[in-house]
Amino acid sequence: MVKKRTRVRDPVQVYLDPEDRSLLEEVAKDAGLSRAEVLRRGLRRVARDLLQDTSPGSSFESLVGALGDDPSLPSDLAERHDDYLHGTPTDDEPRPD
């Protein structure tokens, strides 16, 4: 005889405004998942993003392309970022190493 696994589930009630309810319905339908499964996966994703241990440089991925194609940005921003952040030293000021 095959023994069924029993899962203990804790019901949670969530109040959604009409826009969020519609979004939940659409995501569940498109993904072929139950609304509960969409909420569980969403919770896990948020937890992974917020609760993970971060290491140096871990935010780099989110910064790439963050400024987009803004024409008001200088074309040499990447090369001269320190000058734009801290200003260009005058002849009287020593240049940092």
Sequence and secondary structure as in RCSB ss.txt:
>XXXX:A:sequence
MVKKRTRVRDPVQVYLDPEDRSLLEEVAKDAGLSRAEVLRRGLRRVARDLLQDTSPGSSFESLVGALGDDPSLPS
DLAERHDDYLHGTPTDDEPRPD
>XXXX:A:secstr
                 HHHHHHHHHHHHHHT  HHHHHHHHHHHHHHHHHS   TTTTHHHHTTTTTT TTS T
TTTTTHHHHHH    TTS    
